[in-house]
C-alpha cells in the first residue's frame, strides 16, 4: 500500500486537493480537479484529501483554508494556492511542472 509520502516523492508531479465535505467552494472546485486528473492521466497524479479525515497531514502542511491545492514534485512543494481556480488556469499550472 502506497503512503502519501511514497506518492509525493514519485517521479510524476502530484496535485493534491485539500477539501472538506461541508465546504461550498470545495464542491465547486471538485469537478475541475477530477477533469484535470483524467486529462493529465499518466503525467500528473491527482489526490483528494479530506482535511477532517487527515487532520495531522493538514496541520503538518499548514492548511488553513479549504480548498487548498498543492503541487508536489519529488516530495517538495513547488506550488500552492487556496480558493477556487478555473480549469484553464489549473491545467496550465499543472502542465508547467510536467518534465
N, C-alpha and C positions, 0 to 999 in steps of 0.2 A: 504494500500500500504506500503510495507516494505521500509524503508530507508536504505542507505548504513550503517549507524551506527547499525541499527537493525540486519542487515545481519552479519556484522563482529563480533558482540557481541554474536552471537548464539552459540550453543554447538558444531557445526562442524567447523573444520578449513576452512578458506576461502582463496583461491588462487585468487589474483587479478592481471590481466594482464593489465598494463597501456600501451597504444599504441597510435599511430597516423596513420590516413589513408594514409598519404604521406610517411610513414617510411618503407623502404625496409626490414630491419631486422624484423620489426613487422609482415610483411606479411609472412616471413619465419617461424616465431615462432607460428603464429596463429593456423595452423593445429595441432601442437603439444599440445597446450593448450586445443583446442577443443577435441582432442582424450583423453587427460587426464581427462577432465570433464566427458566424457562418461564412461571411465574405472573406475573412482572412484565415480561414481554417488551414492548418498546416504551416502557417507563417507566424502567427501570434496565438498564444494561449489566452483564453478569457476565463476568468473565475469570478463568481459572485460570492461575496462573503457577508452574511448577516451579522451585523455588529452586536446584536443582542445574544447570538449564539456563540460568538467568538470574541468575547469581551477582552480577554487577555491580549489577543493579537491587535485588536482595535486600540487598546491602551498603549501597547508597545509601539505602534506606528503613529501614535498621536492623532487618531481620527477624532476630530472634534465636531464635525458636522457630516450629515449624510444628505445626498450621495457624495462620496469622495472616490475619485478614480485615481489609481496609481499604476504607472507602468514600471515594471522591474526589468532590468537587463543584467543577466549573470549575477543575480542576487542583490543588485544595487538599485535604489530608487533613482530613476532618470527623469521622471515627470510626475507631477501630482496636481490635481485640480478638484475643487469642491463645487457642487452645483450641477445643473443640467447643461448638457452640451448637445449641439445638433450633430446629426450623423456625419455630415461632410467634414466638420472640424475634427471630430474624434477619429474619423478614418485617416485623415491626413496626419494627425499626431501619431497614431499607432504605426502607420506606414513609415514614418520618419525614423523609427527605431528598428526596422527590419534590415538586416545586413544584405 
